[in-house]
Amino acid sequence: MCGFIGLIGTDAPVREIHDGLLAIQHRGQDAAGIVAYDGRFHLHKGEGLVRDVFDPAAMATVRGEMALGHVRYPTVGSGGVEDAQPFVLTHPFGIAMAHNGNVVNYK
């Protein structure tokens, strides 16, 4: 089962999400991702462990007042970066989502 964390109202949500993902790394080792929002979405995700996905350069690109993080344990999908979460859609309004499980009614 995957693990995910969301934070709002802290001084450093991205750093706290990163630390939280390290703490729940056992929930998924396939991929990791963080999205933050400061009027627009800033997303970084990739395959592998949290420590491998987020180097200092990657952490600098993710900024905002609220953040959402995810570690993936694969149950379906090819296991590539396209399956890494969170997912972000910017049109028509914008939404970020992380989940645990399968979205069976997506159509």
Secondary structure, 3 states (H helix, E strand, C coil): CCEEEEEECCCCHHHHHHHHHHHCHHHCCCEEEEEEECCCEEEEEEECCHHHHCCHHHHHHCCCCEEEEEEECCCCCCCCHHHCCCEEECCCCCEEECCCCCCCCCC
